[in-house]
Amino acid sequence: MAKSRFTLQSVLLIRERERDVARRQMGQAIALIEQIEAELRAGEEARAVCSVELGQLMAQRTINIEAVNIRRYHLGRLDIEILGVKSRLQAGREILEKCRQLLVLADQKVKAIEQIREKRELEALHEAIQIESREQEEAWQAGQGSP
């Protein structure tokens, strides 16, 4: 039986490497998003603590204006930091979506090459079966013709 020689092997290897790179990039994007989400939680927790402290300062009988102003300033800074982190998180999510799209495309390319390979292997198998059948038929006819 003749073996099918898949001539697109180098193309398949390139596509598989591209898919592997896309997977790594997607993993890196996920890790980055998780890191940014942790920063966001930490910032929101710090803001909540500062807000509670400000509320406690305001609830006292005598209000320490300097301490209140420091807490308000700190709350404002935390709000700005949280907005920056949210902006980075949104950018990270957009990058993740692009990485996902690239991975899907790379995977489709690999599957297309694999389908071509399978089709060629089936064609080679079918051709080998036809050749073998023809040879058997010729051998049978040759055997029938000689007494």
C-alpha positions, 0 to 999 in steps of 0.5 A: 500500500502506498503511503500518503506523503503529507506535503503541507507538514511544514505549514501545519507546524507553523500553524501549530506554533502560531496557535501555541503563541496565541494560547500563551498570549491569552494566558498572559492576558488572563494573568494580567487581568487577574492582577489588575482585578486584585489591585482594584479590590485592594484599592476599593478595600482601602477606600472603604476603610478610609471612608469608615475612618472619615465617618468615624471622625465626622461622628465625634463630638469635636471634629478634627478638621485636619484629620477630616481633610487628610481623609477626604484628600486620601479618598479623592486620591483613592478614587483617582487610582481606582479609576485608573485601575478600572481603565487598565482593567478595561484595556486588559479585557479588550486585549484578552478579547483580541487574544481570544479571537486570534486563538480561534483563528489560529485553531481554525487554520490548524484544523483546516490543514489537518482536514486537508491532511486527512483528506489526502490520506483517505485519497491515498488509501482509496488509491492503494485499495484500487491498485490492490483490487486491480492487481488481484483482478489481474492475477485472478484473470491470469489464473483463469486463462492458464489451464 
